[in-house]
Amino acid sequence: MPTDCISYQNSGYFSPLMNDYLNQKEPTQSLYNRFPNLENFEEQIKEKKENFNGNGNNNFNTKRAVLVTALKNQYSNIPTSDLTKQNIEALASANTFTVTTGHQLNLFSGPLYFLYKIISTINLTTELKAKYPDYNFVPVYWMATEDHDFEEINYFSFKGKKFHWNRESTGPVGRLSTEGLDNFLEIFALEIGSSANAKTIKKLFEDSYVKHDNLADATRYLANALFGALGLVILDADDQNLKRNFIPYIKEELLYQTSFKMVTETIEKLKNYFVQVNPREINLFYIEDNLRERIILDNGIYKVNHTKIEFTESEILELLESNPEKFSPNVIMRPLYQEVILPNLCYIGGGGEIAYWFELKSFFASAKVTFPILLLRNSVLLATEKQNKKADKLNLTWSDLFSKQASLINRITQKLSDFPIDFTEQKEALKKQFEKLLELANQTDKSFLGAVKAQETKQTKGLETLEKRLLIAQKRKFHDELQRIIDLQNELFPNQSLQERQANFSEFYLENGERLIPQIMSQLKPLEQNFNIITF
């Protein structure tokens, strides 16, 4: 194959908003703080240092000390690498900053891009340390433990087959019991065989999900087992003391609904794009172990949706002071919470995530919190040598394989055909003939105009029908070769979608074992705007 990457903009899998962002076009330029290149981190560090550390040591010590204590507590029951321990301790220093990615608690890590988010984050901290050696940079994985949409995370795909965890869930998913996953794992184990790599996968998933009581602990163990040696720090922000630092912002939201006002204004700038999320009047949930419901303000009373729980203003503010852990930010408020409790420089996410961050810049400004650099995570297509050779034999480029299937097959059919299937020339000739007939009708009897136009439409449609029938006939003629192309593309793009959104990493670990993650890491450069193709 002639290349091992394709630009995001040319891949056909990114939205117009993301393409305009990557090309630094308006109106996106007003929606972010700094564009993600290595040089721009110098000013980002200065701004965040002043904003997060504050002018007084007390502010800095309190915020960082709470963060370090929370992390130490969360790591108290799992094996922790020396590098992760060093990174946690380093967060107490005013010269330490984080690069953060976030992800749902998908079962068994969910789709492949779980790996790519974290690898992008670790690799960027390495680049930053080389460029700015006077500072420390810590990669953070923010677990979305407070989400409650269990249907989004209760399955994963392995070799085209979906494995569902069927159970009820109503509260924050991080607190969800892992009871019953031992039976689920037994079913999955039958699919992967008994090779050495299969045994490693089974043990990893068993140690993660069977030996831990809830989904947050299970996911932390899994991510730590995969990336702990590389210094990854995993954070569960469903923590009373961390939320205590967020109390002023929760209070502002309850009393003045600032986020709704600011985000609604910003959305107007995005009117020509798909809007990722729309704000609520109050962008907070009330949570307990089996409950996460929206807080609604109704005639001066704060009500918890779908329950009988309600508070006066003074009651809810009193609850906030005593039990901040009962308040959970939604998708609009979560990014602010992240940037308040972390000395963060950059958020790394997928296109959908970056799109909703674009809605938040003015809200951050009103809250006087530094808006992070936004970086589109690395995207990857994993291919085998055998698939690579097939593509070469079929004379396909990666650009071809990234094309939509119908378009690709039409183009290849026309390329294979001994004669042109495109009737553009004939349609142009027909158009000129009817232009003359219309001119003649205008000069003689205008009642003929309708008949002439109707005849033009009829004959043009006739040519289009002939063109389609000829294309179908040629597809039948070249069926075998076209089917090989379809089969190869379907292998690389399951369900005609991105592999990274469909397959679980275990499918590739089964074949490649411990070399899988190091080889991916060695080839990904987070600040380059390329969709990488990695061949094993």
Backbone hydrogen bonds, N-H to C=O, Kabsch-Sander energy under -0.5 kcal/mol:
donor,donor_aa,acceptor,acceptor_aa,energy
6,I,531,F,-1.8
8,Y,529,Q,-1.6
11,S,7,S,-0.8
11,S,8,Y,-1.0
12,G,8,Y,-0.6
19,N,15,S,-2.5
20,D,16,P,-2.4
21,Y,17,L,-2.1
22,L,18,M,-2.8
23,N,19,N,-1.8
24,Q,21,Y,-1.6
25,K,20,D,-3.0
28,T,25,K,-1.0
29,Q,25,K,-0.6
30,S,27,P,-1.2
31,L,28,T,-2.2
32,Y,29,Q,-0.5
33,N,372,P,-0.5
37,N,35,F,-1.7
40,N,37,N,-0.8
41,F,37,N,-0.6
41,F,38,L,-1.0
42,E,39,E,-1.4
44,Q,40,N,-1.5
45,I,41,F,-2.6
46,K,42,E,-1.7
47,E,43,E,-2.5
48,K,44,Q,-2.7
49,K,45,I,-2.6
50,E,46,K,-1.9
51,N,47,E,-2.3
52,F,48,K,-3.4
53,N,48,K,-0.5
53,N,49,K,-1.9
54,G,50,E,-1.0
60,F,53,N,-0.6
60,F,56,G,-1.4
61,N,57,N,-3.3
62,T,58,N,-2.5
63,K,59,N,-2.1
64,R,60,F,-2.2
65,A,61,N,-2.4
66,V,62,T,-2.3
67,L,63,K,-1.9
68,V,64,R,-2.7
69,T,65,A,-2.5
70,A,66,V,-2.4
71,L,67,L,-2.3
72,K,68,V,-2.5
73,N,69,T,-2.2
74,Q,70,A,-2.1
75,Y,71,L,-1.8
76,S,73,N,-1.0
78,I,75,Y,-1.3
85,K,81,S,-2.3
86,Q,82,D,-2.5
87,N,83,L,-2.3
88,I,84,T,-2.4
89,E,85,K,-2.4
90,A,86,Q,-2.4
91,L,87,N,-1.0
91,L,88,I,-0.7
92,A,89,E,-1.8
93,S,90,A,-2.3
96,T,93,S,-1.6
97,F,136,N,-2.7
98,T,343,P,-2.5
99,V,138,V,-2.2
100,T,346,C,-2.6
101,T,140,V,-2.4
102,G,348,I,-0.6
103,H,142,W,-1.7
106,N,104,Q,-1.5
107,L,153,I,-2.5
109,S,106,N,-2.0
110,G,107,L,-2.0
112,L,503,A,-2.0
113,Y,500,E,-1.9
114,F,111,P,-1.9
115,L,112,L,-1.9
116,Y,112,L,-1.1
117,K,113,Y,-2.4
118,I,114,F,-1.4
119,I,115,L,-2.9
120,S,116,Y,-2.4
121,T,117,K,-1.8
122,I,118,I,-2.6
123,N,119,I,-2.8
124,L,120,S,-2.0
125,T,121,T,-1.8
126,T,122,I,-1.6
127,E,123,N,-2.0
128,L,124,L,-2.6
129,K,125,T,-2.1
130,A,126,T,-1.7
131,K,127,E,-1.8
132,Y,128,L,-3.3
135,Y,132,Y,-1.8
136,N,95,N,-2.5
138,V,97,F,-2.8
140,V,99,V,-2.9
141,Y,233,V,-2.7
142,W,101,T,-3.2
142,W,140,V,-0.6
143,M,141,Y,-0.8
143,M,235,L,-2.4
144,A,103,H,-2.2
145,T,143,M,-2.2
147,D,144,A,-1.0
150,F,148,H,-1.8
152,E,149,D,-1.4
153,I,150,F,-1.5
154,N,150,F,-1.2
156,F,163,F,-1.4
158,F,161,K,-2.7
161,K,158,F,-1.7
163,F,156,F,-2.9
164,H,162,K,-0.6
165,W,154,N,-3.1
166,N,164,H,-0.8
167,R,165,W,-0.8
173,V,147,D,-3.4
174,G,145,T,-2.9
175,R,172,P,-1.3
176,L,173,V,-1.4
178,T,213,D,-1.9
181,L,178,T,-2.1
183,N,180,G,-0.6
184,F,180,G,-1.3
185,L,181,L,-2.5
186,E,182,D,-1.6
187,I,183,N,-1.6
188,F,184,F,-2.0
189,A,185,L,-2.6
190,L,186,E,-1.1
191,E,187,I,-0.5
191,E,188,F,-1.5
192,I,188,F,-0.8
193,G,189,A,-0.7
199,K,195,S,-2.3
200,T,196,A,-1.7
201,I,197,N,-2.2
202,K,198,A,-2.6
203,K,199,K,-2.4
204,L,200,T,-2.4
205,F,201,I,-2.7
206,E,202,K,-2.5
207,D,203,K,-3.1
208,S,204,L,-1.7
209,Y,205,F,-2.8
210,V,205,F,-0.6
210,V,206,E,-1.7
211,K,206,E,-1.4
215,L,176,L,-1.8
216,A,174,G,-2.1
218,A,214,N,-2.2
219,T,215,L,-2.4
220,R,216,A,-2.4
221,Y,217,D,-2.2
222,L,218,A,-2.2
223,A,219,T,-2.7
224,N,220,R,-2.4
225,A,221,Y,-2.5
226,L,222,L,-1.8
227,F,223,A,-2.5
228,G,224,N,-2.5
230,L,227,F,-1.4
231,G,228,G,-2.0
232,L,227,F,-1.5
233,V,139,P,-2.5
234,I,232,L,-0.5
235,L,141,Y,-2.6
237,A,143,M,-0.5
237,A,235,L,-0.6
239,D,237,A,-2.2
243,K,239,D,-2.3
244,R,240,Q,-1.3
245,N,241,N,-0.9
245,N,242,L,-0.7
246,F,243,K,-1.1
247,I,244,R,-1.0
249,Y,246,F,-0.7
250,I,246,F,-2.0
251,K,247,I,-2.7
252,E,248,P,-1.9
253,E,249,Y,-1.8
254,L,250,I,-2.5
255,L,251,K,-2.5
256,Y,252,E,-2.7
257,Q,252,E,-0.6
257,Q,253,E,-1.2
261,K,257,Q,-1.4
262,M,258,T,-2.6
263,V,259,S,-2.8
264,T,260,F,-1.9
265,E,261,K,-1.5
266,T,262,M,-1.8
267,I,263,V,-2.4
268,E,264,T,-0.8
268,E,265,E,-0.7
269,K,266,T,-1.8
270,L,266,T,-0.5
270,L,267,I,-1.3
271,K,268,E,-1.2
273,Y,270,L,-2.3
276,Q,274,F,-0.5
284,L,282,I,-0.6
285,F,328,S,-3.2
286,Y,293,E,-3.3
287,I,326,K,-2.2
288,E,291,L,-2.6
291,L,288,E,-1.6
293,E,286,Y,-2.1
295,I,284,L,-2.1
296,I,294,R,-0.5
296,I,303,K,-3.2
298,D,296,I,-0.6
298,D,301,I,-3.2
301,I,298,D,-1.5
302,Y,311,F,-2.9
303,K,296,I,-3.5
303,K,301,I,-0.7
304,V,309,I,-2.6
305,N,294,R,-2.9
305,N,303,K,-0.7
307,T,304,V,-1.6
311,F,302,Y,-2.6
316,I,312,T,-2.4
317,L,313,E,-2.0
318,E,314,S,-1.8
319,L,315,E,-2.3
320,L,316,I,-2.1
321,E,317,L,-1.8
322,S,318,E,-2.0
323,N,319,L,-3.6
326,K,323,N,-2.0
327,F,324,P,-1.8
328,S,285,F,-2.6
330,N,283,N,-1.9
334,R,330,N,-3.0
337,Y,333,M,-2.2
338,Q,334,R,-2.5
339,E,335,P,-2.1
340,V,336,L,-1.7
341,I,337,Y,-1.9
342,L,338,Q,-1.5
344,N,342,L,-2.0
345,L,98,T,-2.7
346,C,98,T,-0.7
347,Y,373,I,-2.8
348,I,100,T,-2.7
349,G,347,Y,-0.5
349,G,375,L,-2.0
354,I,350,G,-2.6
355,A,351,G,-2.0
356,Y,352,G,-1.5
357,W,353,E,-2.0
358,F,354,I,-1.7
359,E,356,Y,-0.9
360,L,357,W,-2.2
361,K,358,F,-0.5
364,F,360,L,-2.4
365,A,361,K,-2.1
366,S,362,S,-2.1
367,A,363,F,-1.6
368,K,364,F,-0.7
368,K,365,A,-0.8
369,V,364,F,-2.1
373,I,345,L,-2.7
374,L,34,R,-0.6
375,L,347,Y,-2.6
375,L,373,I,-0.5
377,R,349,G,-2.6
379,S,530,N,-0.6
381,L,532,N,-2.7
383,A,534,I,-2.8
388,N,384,T,-2.2
389,K,385,E,-2.5
390,K,386,K,-2.0
391,A,387,Q,-2.2
392,D,388,N,-2.0
393,K,389,K,-2.5
394,L,390,K,-1.9
395,N,392,D,-1.4
396,L,391,A,-2.8
401,L,397,T,-2.0
402,F,398,W,-2.0
403,S,399,S,-0.5
403,S,400,D,-1.4
408,L,404,K,-2.6
409,I,405,Q,-2.8
410,N,406,A,-2.0
411,R,407,S,-2.3
412,I,408,L,-2.7
413,T,409,I,-2.3
414,Q,410,N,-2.1
415,K,411,R,-1.8
416,L,412,I,-2.4
417,S,413,T,-1.7
423,F,421,I,-0.6
427,K,423,F,-2.5
428,E,424,T,-2.4
429,A,425,E,-2.1
430,L,426,Q,-2.4
431,K,427,K,-2.2
432,K,428,E,-2.0
433,Q,429,A,-2.0
434,F,430,L,-2.2
435,E,431,K,-1.7
436,K,432,K,-1.7
437,L,433,Q,-1.9
438,L,434,F,-2.6
439,E,435,E,-1.9
440,L,436,K,-2.3
441,A,437,L,-2.6
442,N,438,L,-2.1
443,Q,439,E,-1.4
444,T,440,L,-1.4
446,K,444,T,-0.5
448,F,445,D,-2.2
449,L,446,K,-1.4
451,A,447,S,-0.5
452,V,448,F,-2.7
453,K,449,L,-2.6
454,A,450,G,-2.3
455,Q,451,A,-2.1
456,E,452,V,-2.2
457,T,453,K,-2.3
458,K,454,A,-2.2
459,Q,455,Q,-2.5
460,T,456,E,-2.4
461,K,457,T,-2.4
462,G,458,K,-1.8
463,L,459,Q,-2.1
464,E,460,T,-2.2
465,T,461,K,-2.4
466,L,462,G,-2.3
467,E,463,L,-2.5
468,K,464,E,-2.3
469,R,465,T,-2.6
470,L,466,L,-2.5
471,L,467,E,-2.1
472,I,468,K,-2.4
473,A,469,R,-2.2
474,Q,470,L,-2.3
475,K,471,L,-2.1
476,R,472,I,-2.0
477,K,473,A,-1.8
478,F,474,Q,-2.2
479,H,476,R,-1.2
482,L,478,F,-2.6
483,Q,479,H,-2.7
484,R,480,D,-1.7
485,I,481,E,-1.6
486,I,482,L,-2.5
487,D,483,Q,-2.9
488,L,484,R,-2.1
489,Q,485,I,-2.7
490,N,486,I,-2.6
491,E,487,D,-1.6
492,L,488,L,-2.0
493,F,489,Q,-2.9
496,Q,493,F,-1.9
497,S,494,P,-1.3
501,R,498,L,-1.4
502,Q,499,Q,-1.7
503,A,499,Q,-2.4
504,N,157,S,-1.2
507,E,504,N,-1.5
508,F,504,N,-0.5
508,F,505,F,-1.0
509,Y,505,F,-2.3
510,L,506,S,-2.0
512,N,508,F,-2.2
513,G,509,Y,-2.8
515,R,512,N,-1.3
516,L,513,G,-1.9
519,Q,515,R,-2.1
520,I,516,L,-1.9
521,M,517,I,-2.8
522,S,518,P,-2.2
523,Q,519,Q,-0.7
523,Q,520,I,-1.1
524,L,520,I,-0.9
524,L,521,M,-0.6
528,E,525,K,-1.8
530,N,528,E,-1.4
531,F,6,I,-3.8
532,N,379,S,-2.3
532,N,530,N,-0.8
533,I,4,D,-2.9
534,I,381,L,-2.4
534,I,532,N,-0.6
535,T,533,I,-0.5
536,F,383,A,-2.8
